[in-house]
């Protein structure tokens, strides 16, 4: 069943209807112009041939009717042009609102991303914070468990950092932390992760380490790199580093336990001025213990 004409018209876009009406008015004007031209020709012939006044009057009446038709078409065209102008203005306003909406959406997404980044990254160094590092550690453990890989967790603590803050101020202290973060980034592979635990403590997740020697070699490399002098506007500072190493699955099989093992090894390294210490459990895993018992081995030649 065909839909009523009014229903079809309601579904036609206003701009399309206005353009269609414009074409119809143009056709009407063209027809009127043609009729007026014919009437003028007839008038010329009648006048030239001396036609009766009644016949001439009839031709004039027809000419006037055509002129009225032209005037009506002109008025319709004005109305159509007005409708077109209004429709274009409405569309411009709509497009403006759409652009504003897109801009607001982009700004909202950017703000959300910035907020998310602030929640997961350290404000001073830009490194992943403890939350994000722990998440990466969880994922590393899942992958390592699935594929039989080993990985190492390094717990770093800067030696003498408090003295740097006390002597040179917190601005220099923050710049030291930023330089340490940058050097750590360049000391590990792209798949590894570096994080800041807080204060002067940092974490490194080294994936797929072959053995203890590889983990110790990485820690020693980091110690040497961080020991190089740092210069900030005429101020030269040096920092020492104590690093504790724990390896999955040798030392523990839970993220919190691995961090605890690495922390214990770091503490021993710091107390004994060893530089690098490798955690070695003497009583198995840490499950169910509140004060893990362990022995710590340090690489020969560490200082």
C-alpha positions as MATLAB code, in Angstrom:
seq = 'XXXXXXXXXXXXXXXXXXXXXXXXXXXXXXXXXXXXXXXXXXXXXXXXXXXXXXXXXXXXXXXXXXXXXXXXXXXXXXXXXXXXXXXXXXXXXXXXXXXXXXXXXXXXXXXXXXXXXXXXXXXXXXXXXXXXXXXXXXXXXXXXXXXXXXXXXXXXXXXXXXXXXXXXXXXXXXXXXXXXXXXXXXXXXXXXXXXXXXXXXXXXXXXXXXXXXXXXXXXXXXXXXXXXXXXXXXXXXXXXXXXXXXXXXXXXXXXXXXXXXXXXXXXXXXXXXXXXXXXXXXXXXXXXXXXXXXXXXXXXXXX';
ca = [
       0.000    0.000    0.000;
       1.408    3.395   -1.047;
       2.086    5.877    1.713;
       0.157    9.188    1.696;
       1.936   12.054   -0.005;
       2.088   14.054    3.243;
       3.838   11.135    5.000;
       6.405   10.875    2.208;
       7.005   14.621    2.327;
       7.526   14.541    6.086;
      10.310   12.024    5.647;
      12.059   14.102    2.957;
      14.896   16.265    4.356;
      13.969   20.006    4.457;
      16.932   20.987    2.304;
      15.961   18.447   -0.361;
      12.346   19.676   -0.352;
      13.498   23.297   -0.705;
      15.799   22.440   -3.590;
      13.010   20.490   -5.304;
      10.668   23.459   -4.855;
      13.301   25.769   -6.349;
      13.460   23.627   -9.475;
       9.660   23.652   -9.769;
       9.567   27.453   -9.454;
      12.264   27.762  -12.110;
      10.225   25.563  -14.437;
       7.134   27.673  -13.711;
       9.028   30.883  -14.502;
      10.388   29.375  -17.712;
       6.888   28.321  -18.790;
       5.501   31.790  -17.988;
       8.317   33.454  -19.913;
       7.578   31.252  -22.914;
       3.854   32.042  -22.699;
       4.571   35.754  -22.385;
       6.808   35.606  -25.418;
       4.029   33.896  -27.416;
       1.486   36.491  -26.285;
       3.786   39.342  -27.346;
       4.209   37.770  -30.757;
       0.448   37.465  -31.109;
      -0.010   41.104  -30.057;
       2.529   42.272  -32.595;
       0.821   40.334  -35.353;
      -2.660   41.536  -34.366;
      -1.573   45.159  -34.194;
       0.287   44.882  -37.502;
      -2.711   43.275  -39.217;
      -5.167   45.714  -37.714;
      -7.021   43.057  -35.703;
     -10.311   44.010  -33.974;
      -9.910   45.663  -30.532;
     -11.666   42.749  -28.822;
      -9.092   40.289  -30.093;
      -6.261   42.605  -29.037;
      -7.889   43.036  -25.620;
      -8.083   39.276  -25.230;
      -4.362   39.007  -25.974;
      -3.595   41.763  -23.445;
      -5.652   39.990  -20.765;
      -3.681   36.842  -21.414;
      -0.451   38.842  -21.144;
      -1.527   40.250  -17.788;
      -2.401   36.738  -16.545;
       1.043   35.530  -17.534;
       2.622   38.488  -15.736;
       0.669   37.620  -12.587;
       1.905   34.050  -12.929;
       5.492   35.334  -13.166;
       5.017   37.533  -10.077;
       3.596   34.594   -8.132;
       6.564   32.450   -9.169;
       8.931   35.205   -8.064;
       7.244   35.363   -4.662;
       7.471   31.581   -4.345;
      11.161   31.755   -5.242;
      11.757   34.355   -2.524;
      10.033   32.089   -0.010;
      12.100   29.110   -1.144;
      15.332   31.091   -0.897;
      14.371   32.164    2.609;
      13.704   28.524    3.549;
      17.058   27.527    2.054;
      18.851   30.240    4.021;
      17.203   29.136    7.256;
      17.992   25.468    6.562;
      21.650   26.241    5.820;
      21.857   28.310    9.007;
      20.296   25.447   10.987;
      22.788   23.013    9.497;
      25.696   25.321   10.257;
      24.490   25.604   13.853;
      24.129   21.818   14.073;
      27.630   21.262   12.666;
      28.977   23.797   15.155;
      27.321   21.928   18.019;
      28.718   18.642   16.675;
      32.225   20.123   16.503;
      31.828   21.451   20.037;
      30.677   18.016   21.161;
      33.655   16.354   19.469;
      36.039   18.832   21.085;
      34.455   18.246   24.481;
      34.703   14.470   23.985;
      38.364   14.705   22.969;
      39.083   16.921   25.970;
      37.245   14.480   28.252;
      39.179   11.489   26.901;
      42.465   13.386   27.241;
      41.621   14.396   30.798;
      40.659   10.817   31.664;
      43.903    9.511   30.164;
      45.922   12.130   32.047;
      44.128   11.214   35.273;
      44.780    7.527   34.673;
      48.432    8.222   33.986;
      48.745   10.274   37.177;
      47.184    7.411   39.113;
      49.674    4.862   37.753;
      52.880    6.870   37.359;
      55.222    8.623   39.739;
      54.826   12.407   39.579;
      58.562   13.202   39.833;
      60.158   10.625   37.528;
      57.272    9.559   35.294;
      58.085    5.917   36.067;
      55.369    3.371   36.846;
      54.432    3.597   40.518;
      54.045    0.629   42.872;
      50.507   -0.087   41.643;
      51.444   -0.298   37.971;
      54.709   -2.131   38.680;
      52.830   -4.726   40.750;
      50.383   -5.204   37.875;
      53.270   -5.817   35.473;
      54.831   -8.194   37.972;
      51.561  -10.157   38.143;
      51.445  -10.444   34.352;
      55.118  -11.455   34.189;
      54.487  -14.214   36.720;
      51.529  -15.530   34.693;
      53.615  -15.631   31.504;
      56.618  -17.155   33.251;
      54.457  -19.823   34.867;
      52.851  -20.667   31.527;
      56.102  -20.860   29.544;
      58.546  -22.006   32.199;
      60.529  -18.764   32.199;
      62.636  -17.263   34.974;
      62.715  -13.561   35.808;
      64.399  -11.357   38.376;
      63.152   -8.576   40.616;
      65.724   -5.958   41.639;
      65.070   -3.745   44.667;
      67.211   -0.572   44.589;
      67.896    1.923   47.357;
      70.046    5.029   46.836;
      72.862    5.505   49.368;
      73.272    8.993   50.813;
      70.243   10.498   49.111;
      69.053   12.220   52.282;
      72.375   14.036   52.485;
      71.911   15.306   48.911;
      68.518   16.737   49.853;
      69.899   18.286   53.047;
      72.944   19.796   51.331;
      71.571   20.899   47.945;
      67.826   21.137   48.491;
      64.871   19.161   47.228;
      65.008   20.643   43.708;
      68.409   19.030   43.166;
      67.111   15.932   44.932;
      64.238   15.649   42.453;
      66.636   16.102   39.536;
      68.795   13.305   40.926;
      65.739   11.036   41.052;
      64.877   11.965   37.468;
      68.429   11.240   36.292;
      68.421    7.911   38.139;
      65.140    7.018   36.401;
      66.598    7.925   33.007;
      69.734    5.875   33.590;
      67.677    2.910   34.735;
      65.543    3.086   31.580;
      68.677    2.914   29.463;
      70.186    0.078   31.495;
      67.406   -2.462   30.867;
      65.904   -4.052   27.777;
      62.738   -2.784   26.148;
      60.583   -5.602   27.536;
      61.822   -5.037   31.107;
      60.124   -2.630   33.519;
      61.438    0.062   35.829;
      59.361    1.574   38.620;
      59.679    3.918   41.568;
      58.505    2.449   44.843;
      58.711    5.776   46.670;
      61.340    7.941   48.336;
      64.747    6.838   47.036;
      63.662    3.267   46.260;
      63.319    1.858   42.742;
      62.313   -1.490   41.259;
      63.404   -3.362   38.147;
      61.640   -6.320   36.554;
      64.083   -8.217   34.323;
      62.291  -10.784   32.185;
      63.649  -14.149   31.024;
      66.941  -14.085   32.921;
      69.027  -17.147   32.074;
      70.592  -17.649   35.495;
      71.801  -15.954   38.664;
      74.895  -14.631   36.937;
      72.796  -12.745   34.375;
      70.751  -11.088   37.127;
      73.873  -10.177   39.122;
      75.553   -8.828   35.977;
      72.558   -6.550   35.311;
      72.540   -5.298   38.910;
      76.286   -4.611   38.780;
      75.885   -2.755   35.495;
      73.182   -0.580   37.084;
      75.360    0.128   40.139;
      78.227    1.242   37.900;
      75.977    3.428   35.750;
      74.329    5.151   38.709;
      77.703    5.758   40.374;
      78.772    8.083   37.547;
      78.722   11.775   38.628;
      75.633   13.867   37.918;
      75.897   17.587   37.167;
      73.083   20.096   37.596;
      73.942   23.736   36.901;
      77.425   23.610   38.405;
      76.431   21.217   41.195;
      78.056   17.784   40.965;
      76.659   14.903   43.005;
      77.279   11.180   43.151;
      75.037    8.496   44.579;
      75.724    4.950   45.611;
      73.207    2.149   45.176;
      72.348   -0.977   47.127;
      70.529   -3.648   45.108;
      68.786   -6.791   46.273;
      67.910   -9.570   43.816;
      65.137  -12.168   43.976;
      64.422  -14.672   41.199;
      61.223  -16.447   40.176;
      60.577  -19.313   40.732;
      63.714  -20.029   42.805;
      62.929  -17.696   45.710;
      59.146  -17.268   45.693;
      56.138  -17.726   43.442;
      53.971  -14.788   44.524;
      54.541  -11.120   43.613;
      54.465   -9.859   47.203;
      56.897  -12.567   48.317;
      59.305  -11.802   45.477;
      59.313   -8.124   46.439;
      59.852   -9.093   50.077;
      62.811  -11.319   49.162;
      64.404   -8.587   47.041;
      63.827   -6.063   49.845;
      65.545   -8.362   52.374;
      68.522   -8.845   50.050;
      68.762   -5.075   49.473;
      68.781   -4.448   53.227;
      71.651   -6.903   53.702;
      73.538   -5.353   50.796;
      73.098   -1.902   52.322;
      74.091   -2.938   55.836;
      77.177   -4.775   54.606;
      78.055   -2.147   51.945;
      78.016   -4.970   49.396;
      76.466   -3.065   46.505;
      74.607   -6.116   45.189;
      73.153   -9.049   47.119;
      71.272  -12.101   45.880;
      68.519  -13.534   48.073;
      68.931  -17.201   48.944;
      66.156  -18.848   50.956;
      67.366  -21.295   53.602;
      63.906  -22.535   54.591;
      62.044  -22.857   51.324;
      59.310  -20.493   50.215;
      57.882  -17.641   52.254;
      54.335  -19.002   52.387;
      52.831  -18.657   55.833;
      55.838  -16.940   57.423;
      55.827  -13.559   59.095;
      59.593  -13.178   59.456;
      61.232  -15.081   56.577;
      64.540  -16.733   57.395;
      67.124  -16.425   54.643;
      70.738  -16.387   53.784;
      72.110  -13.770   51.413;
      74.946  -14.283   48.997;
      76.788  -11.358   47.443;
      78.785  -11.432   44.224;
      82.515  -11.508   44.718;
      84.158   -8.197   44.167;
      81.041   -6.132   44.955;
      81.592   -3.003   46.956;
];
